[in-house]
Every structure is written in structure tokens, then in C-alpha cells.
Amino acid sequence: MIQVITDSKKIEQVLKRNVEKVIDYSHLKKSLESGRKLRIKLGIDPTGPKLHLGRAIALWKLREFQELGHQIILIIGDFTGQIGDASDKKAERKTLTLNQIKKNIKNYKEQVAKILDIDKVELRYNNEWLSKLRALDVVKLAQQFSIYQMIERRNFKERFIAKKPMRLHELMYPLFQAYDSVAVKADVEIGGSDQLFNLKAGRKIQEVYHQVPQDIMTLEMLLGTDGRKMSTSWGNIINIMDPPQEQYGKIMSIKDELIIDYFRLASRLPLEKIAEIKKLLDNKELSPRDAKALLAREIVSLYHNRQIALKAEEEFQKIFQKQQLPNNLPLLKLSQAQMNILDLLVRTKLCSSKSEAKRLILQKAVEIDGNLINDWRESVSFHKKPKIIKVGKRRFVKVVGKKVKNI
């Protein structure tokens, strides 16, 4: 049986690092000091197949609780994902089908295991209990909140004033997330700062079901590489499972003003060390580029290992400082002599979809043999010689057509 650790320094770190708000701070601190094993809840809606570094902040906080000996409950929202949380959205969120959700969660366990001791995690899926609620159960949940409370939330209020569509199911999302806390008897729930209303709803619904209301911990949010919120549609995310060279290159591309935030939120370096790096940057004794290189090594080491991180660094320097092609350039042999550029980018797996390929072409991020591609309707011929396709700054593929021999 794992003993709960009550070391004051470690508790202080759990309560302070990357934390924006705790409700109720004194109650949670006493609970952690008591030696009682707490049930710590985090819910993840499967909006996509990859978890990015922004989501990893909460997983690392769970890791801190886990290392103190507490029980981690990770809830995959296979039910709530079909509704969609609109807490941080300025427009109606696209709903997902159950089949889409099943595809998205296929590798979640593997990704989470990069951070948590997955064998000790209580992994749950909220379809297990939410799909069994009766109509009267949903009415009971809805009775605890007024329409005014719901539409007073910033994004809903803005949409309401602008007369933008706002569906009833969006207002019900917090009720279901709140019931998750009842179902798993959560002592603590963790979430992003944009989740505060939903987390508070959990406290209220637990009281309705005669449970002690959970304490709440909201965490700071990590911006994307371009300074906007991390979003797959904007292409400004860094994923937990990105290949090391891609992960390294993306970190090197972040805005200079985000360097220290990334050290705090995405690395595990001690805060004292991060303060030293900040001082060196402020005094111009350390260049932003060298600081990013240190950051990239730390993060790639975290999700891969140190040796792999050093190889990724070497590869990055080769491509960007020496203007050379990477080692082990992927090779794709095709049976046809030409192909539409969108189909080709998907076939080479440089893009996950035609829509992503089109977006990247319009953003002037696609080159073939060093020439920029401007027209997404273009067909690429590769029957005479191989073509080197480059997407962004880090992704390359060598394509060989059917008539090419002796490459």
C-alpha cells in the first residue's frame, strides 16, 4: 500500500507551481497535510487524437499528486465529447460522433503514460454513468442553475448580445461535467482557468448528492508557439507524441516573449533555475536562441530521452544553420507519374488532411525542390526525377515516381 507523503515543501509545490487559483485553499492544504488519500480528478474531452503541451500541464500536476500517494482519476469524456464544451468558444462548437471520439481516444492511454504511472491511474469513461441518467435526473441537475447564471459567462454573454446561435445543449455541458465529480466521488478537480464555472458546478452538484464539495485547482494556460491560444486549426501546437526533431523545431519557433512561460509551464526545471535563466536573458547574457535551445533539449528529453534530444538538436543545426537536408530523409515510392498537390501531401503524411494541406499552401509553408507552392490545385509530376517536398521548416519527404530507377 502506498503511503501518503505529507512533506510541507512538496505540498507547497503542488499548491503553488503553475497554479492560478485554489478553492478552498486552506481546506485542501489541511487535507494534504492530514495524510488522507485524496481522489484527484481530471476530465479530458477527446476533441482530437493528440494531446498537446497545454493539456500536459494538468497531467504533470496530477503527477505531483500521484507522487504524494494520492489516487488519480482520469476521466475521458466519451459522452461529454458528443456535446462539446463551449466555455472558451466564441461560436457554437462542432459536436463529435461516437465513432470520431473512439478514433480520437485510441492512443490517449499511451500519451498519458508519458507523464503518469498509468498502472496506478483510475481510468474512467463518463459514458459509463452519463448515458444511464434518466430524464428526471437531468431535470434535477438543471434545477440547480438559472438561465441567467449560464448566459452571464463571458463567451455566452458575448454571443447572446451579438445574437449569435446558442444551443440549449451547450448550456447543459457543465451539468454533466459536474455529475462526473459525483460519480467518482472526487475530493479535488483540476482544470484550466477557462474551466472555473464547470469546476464550481461540480461542487454544487456534489452537495445536492450529499457529498463533501470538491476542492478546485485551476492552472495557468500555455499559449501556442505564435502567442495565441493553442489550437490545432491554427497549427501552433506542440504535441506530447510529436517526433523529437519536430518537437525540437517547434520549440525553437516560439516567440521570444514566451520562453520563460514555456520553461515554467512545459518543463520540469526547478523554479530557481528558471529564475537564473530569466536573469541572464534580461541582462542579455543569454540570447533568446540559446535559451530556446536549452528549453528544447529539456522538453524533448522529458518526452523522449536526453540522447534523442541531443540528436534532434544536431539535426536542427544541420538543417537550419548549415542549410542541409536531414539525415534519414523519408522516401516514398509511388506507382503514378503525377498527383494533385493536396493528395500528395496527405499520401506522404506531411499533412493529416486535404484541408490542412490547403491551409499550409495558402500560408506559403509548402516547397518542392526549394520552390514555393502557391496553387493548391497544382499537379506535381515526379516521373523524371525524385522530388524533395518540404512542409513548414521541419518536415521533409523524398518522392519517387514510377519511371524513376537507380535512386
N, C-alpha and C positions, 0 to 999 in steps of 0.2 A: 504493500500500500504506500502511495506517495505521500510524504509528509508535506504539509503546507508550510512554506517559508514566510516568516514574519520580519525579516531583516528590514529595518527602517529605511536604509539607503535604497534598497531595491524597490520598496513600496513607493518611495518618493519619486523614483524614476518612472514607475508605472503611472503615477498620478500627474506627472508634470510634462515629460518629454512628448512633444508633438500634440499635446492636449489643448483644446480650445476652451472647453467647459466641462465641469462635472456637476451633476445633480444627483444626489446630495453629497457634497464633498466630504463633510465630516462623518457622515454615516458610512460612506464607502471606505474611508480611511480606517475607521474603527472595525469595520467588517474584515478588512485585510489584516489588521493587527491582531484580530481575535484568534486566528488560526483555523477558522471555519473554512471548509472547502466551498468556494462560490461557483455558481453556474454562470459563465460568461458567454453571452450570445452575440453573434454577428450574422446578419442576413445578407445574402448576395443574390440579386436578381440576374439571371443569365441572359443579359442583353446582347452578348457577343461571345465568341468561343475563346477569347484570350483575356486574361486578367492583366491589367497594366500596373505600373508602379504606384499610381494614385490609389488603386484599390489595395495594393500591398501594404500601405501604411497601417490600415486596420488589422491586417493579418499579422504584421510584426508586433502590434500592440497585444494581440491575442497570444503571440509567442511569449511576450513578457509575463502575462498572466499564467500561461502554461508553465513557465519556468519557476513560478512561485508555487506550483502544485494545484492550481485551480482547474476546474473542468471546463473545457471549451466546447461550446455548442455552435456548430456552423450550420446555418440553415440555407439551403439552396432553394430559391423561390420559384419552383416549377409551377406553382399555382399563381402567385402574385406576378410572376413574369408575364402571364397572359393578360394582366390588367395594365401594368406599366405604371411606375411611379413618376408622377408629373411634378414632384416637389421643386425641381430645379429647371423646369421646362417652360419656355415662353409660348409653346404651342402644344397641341394635343400630341401625346406620344404614340408612336405606332405600336400596336399590340402584336404580340408574337403568338404563333400557333404552338401547340404542344410538340409537334414534330420539330419545329425550329428550336424550341427550348432543349429538346433531347439532344439535338446536334451540338448546340452550344455548350452543354454541360459535360460532353463526352470526356474531355480531358481536364476538367476542373480539379479533380482529386489529385492528379499528377502535379498540377500547377501549385495547388495549396501545399502539397508535400515539400515544395522547395523551401517553405518557411516554417510550417508547423510539424510537430511529431504526429503525423496523420493517424497512427495506430491508437493514439490516446484521445483523438477528437471524436465527439459525438456528432456524427454527420447525419443531418435530417433533411427531409424534403417536405415543404409545407403543404403540398397536395395531400399528404397523409391525413391531415386533420381539417384543412380548409374545405376540401371537396365534400366533407361529411356534414358541414354545417347546414342546419335546416333554415328555412326562410325566417322563422321566428327568432333563431339565433342571430341572424344578420340584423333583424329589426332591433334586437336587444343591444347590439353593438352600436347601431346608428342612433339610438335614443340618447347616447352619452354625449353627442356633439350637436351643435346647432349649425345651420347653413352659414350663418354669419362667421362662426369660428373658422369654417373651411375656406370661405372666399376672402377672408382677411389676410390669408397667407400671401406674401408679396407677389409671386408669379400668377397665382389665381386672381388676385385683385387687379393686376395689370391687364390680364386677359378679359376680366369681367368689364372693366371700364372701357376697354377697346372694343367690346362686343365681339371678341373672338370666340369660336366654338369652345365650349367647356362641357364635357360629358359627365353624367352622374357617376359612371364607374370610376372616373378619376378621383372623385371626392371620397369614394369608398376604400381606396387603396390603404390609407392609414389605419382603417378599422381592421383590415386583415393582417397588416404587419403587427399591429398591437396584439391581436389574438395569438400570434406566434409566441409572444412572451408568456401568455397564459399556458399554451400547450406544452412548452418546455420548462416552465417554472423558472424563468430567468431571474437571477439576482442582479445582473448588470447587463446592459445592452450598449454596444459600441456602434458608432456610425459617423458619417461625415457631418460637418456643420450644417449642410443643407437638409439633414435628416431630423433636425431637432423636434419639429412638430410631431413627426411619426413616432419618435422615441418617447416623447411625453405622452402620446396617446397610449403607448404600452403601459405606462404607469397607471393611467386612469382605468384602463380595461382590467388590469390585474386586480385593482381594488374592487371592481364590480364582481369579480370571481373570487373574492375573499383571499387574495394573495397579497403578500407584502410587496408594495410597488418597487420595481427595479430601480437601481441607480443607473444614471445615464452618463456616458462619456462621449463627447464629440471631439473629433480630431481635426487638425488643420488639413487643408486640401492642397495637393500638389498641382501646380499649373503645368500645362503642356510645354513642349520644347519651344513653342513660339510665344509663350506668355499668356495664351488664352487657356480656358478650361480644357483639360484633356478630353479629346473626342476622336473617335475612330474616323468620323466623317471628315474631320479636318486634317487627319494624318499626323497629329502632333503628339502621339503617344509612344511610350516605351513599354514593351510587354515583358512580363516575367520570363516567358519562354522564348523571347527573341534569340536568334543565333548570336553568339558572343561578338562577332565582328559588327553585326547590325546594331546590337545593343551599345557597343562602344562608340560607334559612329554617331548614333542618335544623341548620346550624352554629350559628345563633343560639339553638337549643333545647338545646344540650348543657349538661350540669351544669357549674356554675362551677368545680368542682374538677378538671375535665378540660381546662380552657383551655390550660394550659402544655403538657400532653401532646400536645394537638392541634397546637399550634404546632411542637413538636419533630418529631412523627411524620408529620404530614399536610401541613405547609407546607415551603417551601424557604428560609425566612428563616434568616440566619446565627445560630448559637447565641449569639453575643454580643448580637445584637438581642433574641433571646428572653429572655436573662438580664435585659436592661433592662426588658422588659415585665413580667417576674415581679417585679422590684423595685418597679415602680410599683404593681402590684396589691397586693403585700404592704404597701406604705406607704399604701394607699388613695388614691393619687394618680391612679389609673386605675380606673374602675368595671368590673366584670365585663362589663356590657353593651357598653361601648365597646371592651373588649378583644376580645369576640366579633365585633363589627362589623369590627374590623381583621383578625381571623382569617378571617372570611367573605369579605372582599374579597380576601385573599391566595389563598385556596383556589379561589374562583370564577375569579379571574384566571389561576390555574395551569391549569385545565381548559377555560377559555373564553378570555377576554382581559380586560384592565383596564376597557375601556369597557363591556363587557357586565356586569362585576361592579358597576360604579357604577350601571348601570340597575337591576340586581337589588336593590341597596341602596335606591334611590329607591322601587322598587315595594314593598319590605318596609316601609319607613317609612310609605308611603301606607296600607297595609292594617292595620298593627299600631299605629301611633301616631295616625293620623288616622281609623282605622276606616272606610276607604273601600274600594270594590271595586277590583280590579286593572284596569289598562288592558288592552285587547285581550282581554276576557273571552271564552273559547271558547264558541261557540254550536253546539248540536246540535239539528237538526230531526228529529222523529220522526213516523212515519205513524200511530202509535196514540195513543189518548187517555189511556191509563194503563199502568203497568208495575209489576211487583214491584220493590221497592227493590234487592234483590240484583242482578236482571237489569239494572236501570237503572245501577247503579254500574259494572258491567262494561261495559255498552254505551257509557257516557260515557268509559271508560278511566280513570276515577278509581280503579278497583281492577282488579287483573290477574285476579282470580278471585272466584267467589262465596264461597269460604271466607275470602278476605281481606276481602271486603265484610262478611260476617257478623261477623268478628273486630273490625273497626273500629266497627261499630254497637254491639256489646257493650261496646266500650271508650269509648263515647259520643263518637265522633270524627266523626259524620256529622250535618250540619244541612241542612235545606231551608227556604229563606226565613227563616233565623235561628232556626228551631225544631229542637230536638234530636230525632233519630230514635232511639227506644228499642226498636222491634219490627222485627226483620229479616224478618218475614212481611208487613209492611205493603205495600200497593199505593199508588203515587203517581199522582195524577190531575193532568194538566197541560193539559187541553183548554180551560180558561177563560183562563188567563194563563201566561206563562213562569214557570219555577221556577229559582231560583238554588240549586244544590247545592254544598255545601262539605264537603270531606273533610280532616280534620286542620286545620291552621292555614293551609295554603298553597295547597290545590287547589280550584279553582272551575270550574263549568260552568253555563251558562245553557241550560235545556232548553225547547224549544218543541213543543207538541203539534200534531196535525193541523188543529185548528179555529182555531188562532191565526193572525191576519193582522195585517199592518202593525206588525211589531215595531219 
